[in-house]
């Protein structure tokens, strides 16, 4: 279980690093827009992200 969690974390970091590596200017623009979002909008994005992740885990686990 620990190896799986570590692998998932490593894969997440790889995906998180793709946009800044490939297109730093675009990443900067996306980050600037994200800073302008309200707390509610950021929470909604986080909620949707967690929901999609849980759904993907449920599908993968079954």
MODELLER restraints for C-alpha pairs under 7 A, 6 or more apart:
rsr = mdl.restraints
at = mdl.atoms
rsr.add(forms.Gaussian(group=physical.xy_distance, feature=features.Distance(at['CA:19:A'], at['CA:27:A']), mean=6.02, stdev=0.5))
rsr.add(forms.Gaussian(group=physical.xy_distance, feature=features.Distance(at['CA:20:A'], at['CA:27:A']), mean=5.38, stdev=0.5))
